[in-house]
Amino acid sequence: MSAPSYEYAAAWQVSQWMNTPDDLTLDSFRGKVVVVHAFQMLCPGCVSHGIPQAKAIHNAFPLDKLRVVGLHTVFEHHDAMGPVSLKAFIHEYRIPFPVGIDRHSPDNPVPLTMQAYGLQGTPSLILIDQKGYIRLHHFGQLDDLRVGAAIGQLLTEGAT
């Protein structure tokens, strides 16, 4: 029986980072499990479920084992969701993890990282293993227990 084949995670195309002084790259997190939470400020599912789930994950695991990264990926209402509004949103919702603003595409309303990852919309959750491979790619609400089990599996893989 052959091992499952996983897609290598594409580099993030971020125009600006918030909640961090650094320009983050996926390579900078090699050796850690990375949880990418793709969201928009005006997305009801993001506000009611995705962001609280991402915050809970961030608070539940040590930073040397797992990192949560927000990706503000705006594919509609661009004018209403600029960096100034996002900064206020991050403050109001007390988002503790780094948030990158997905770079706009010059010829498509869908931002570049959203295109590269084939995201269908927001909220989307992507789990990337310690070697940089996408192990879970989900659009919409995902049960906390399933997410926790998947994260636990990825953390265990790194311990062997």
C-alpha positions in Angstrom: 0.0 0.0 0.0 1.4 3.4 -1.0 1.5 6.4 1.3 -1.1 9.1 0.6 -0.1 12.0 -1.6 -0.4 15.5 -0.2 -0.1 18.8 -2.0 2.7 21.1 -0.9 1.4 24.4 0.5 1.9 27.4 -1.8 3.7 30.5 -0.5 1.5 33.2 0.9 1.0 36.3 -1.2 0.5 38.9 1.5 0.5 42.7 1.0 0.6 43.6 4.7 0.9 41.8 8.1 -0.9 42.7 11.2 -0.3 41.6 14.8 3.3 40.8 14.0 6.4 43.0 13.3 7.7 40.4 10.8 6.9 39.5 7.3 6.0 35.9 7.8 6.5 33.0 5.4 5.3 29.5 5.4 9.0 28.4 5.5 9.5 30.3 8.7 7.1 27.9 10.4 8.7 24.7 9.1 8.7 22.1 11.9 5.4 23.4 13.3 1.8 22.6 12.4 0.2 25.6 10.8 -3.4 26.4 11.0 -4.5 29.0 8.3 -7.9 30.6 8.9 -9.0 32.4 5.8 -11.7 35.0 6.6 -13.4 38.3 5.7 -14.6 40.8 8.2 -18.1 40.9 6.7 -18.5 37.1 6.6 -21.1 36.0 9.2 -19.7 32.4 9.4 -16.3 33.8 10.1 -17.5 36.0 12.9 -19.7 33.4 14.5 -17.6 30.3 14.1 -14.3 30.6 12.2 -12.6 33.4 14.3 -13.7 31.9 17.7 -12.4 28.5 16.6 -9.1 30.0 15.4 -8.7 31.9 18.7 -9.4 28.7 20.7 -6.8 26.7 18.7 -4.3 29.5 19.2 -4.9 29.4 23.0 -4.9 25.6 23.3 -1.5 24.8 21.8 2.1 25.9 22.5 3.6 28.3 19.9 6.6 26.1 19.5 4.4 23.3 18.2 1.6 25.0 16.4 0.9 28.4 14.8 -2.4 30.0 13.8 -2.3 32.5 11.0 -5.2 34.5 9.8 -5.6 35.3 6.1 -7.9 38.2 5.4 -8.9 37.2 1.8 -11.3 39.8 0.4 -13.1 38.7 -2.8 -16.1 41.1 -2.5 -16.8 44.5 -0.9 -13.1 45.5 -1.3 -13.6 49.2 -0.4 -15.3 48.4 2.9 -12.6 46.0 4.1 -9.3 47.9 3.8 -6.3 47.8 6.3 -7.7 50.5 8.6 -11.0 48.7 9.0 -9.2 45.4 9.5 -7.0 46.8 12.2 -10.1 48.0 14.1 -11.7 44.6 13.5 -8.7 42.7 14.9 -8.7 44.9 18.0 -12.5 44.6 18.6 -12.5 40.8 18.2 -9.2 40.5 20.2 -7.5 38.4 17.6 -4.2 37.4 19.1 -2.5 35.7 16.1 -0.8 37.2 13.0 -3.1 38.2 10.2 -2.0 38.7 6.6 -3.9 40.6 4.0 -4.1 38.5 0.9 -2.6 40.4 -2.1 -5.2 41.6 -4.6 -4.9 40.1 -8.1 -4.5 42.6 -10.9 -6.9 40.8 -13.2 -9.3 38.9 -10.9 -11.5 39.9 -7.9 -10.2 36.8 -6.1 -6.9 37.5 -4.2 -3.7 35.6 -5.1 -3.3 33.3 -2.1 -7.0 32.4 -2.3 -6.5 31.4 -5.9 -3.3 29.5 -5.1 -5.0 27.4 -2.5 -8.2 27.0 -4.5 -10.3 28.4 -1.7 -14.1 28.4 -2.4 -14.9 31.2 0.1 -14.8 32.1 3.7 -14.4 30.8 6.3 -11.9 28.3 5.2 -9.5 26.3 7.4 -6.3 24.8 6.1 -4.0 22.5 8.2 -0.4 22.3 7.1 1.8 19.7 8.5 5.4 20.2 9.9 6.9 19.5 6.5 4.7 22.0 4.6 2.0 19.8 3.1 -1.7 20.5 3.2 -3.4 17.9 5.2 -6.9 19.4 5.6 -8.6 22.0 3.4 -12.1 22.8 4.4 -14.6 25.5 3.4 -17.4 26.4 5.8 -17.9 25.5 9.4 -16.0 22.5 10.7 -16.7 20.8 14.0 -14.2 21.6 16.8 -13.8 17.9 17.7 -12.8 17.0 14.1 -10.3 19.9 13.9 -8.8 19.0 17.3 -8.4 15.3 16.2 -6.7 16.3 13.0 -4.3 18.7 14.8 -3.5 16.0 17.4 -2.7 13.6 14.6 -0.3 16.1 13.0 1.4 17.0 16.2 1.9 13.3 17.0 3.5 12.7 13.6 6.1 15.2 14.4 6.9 13.5 17.8 8.0 10.3 16.1 
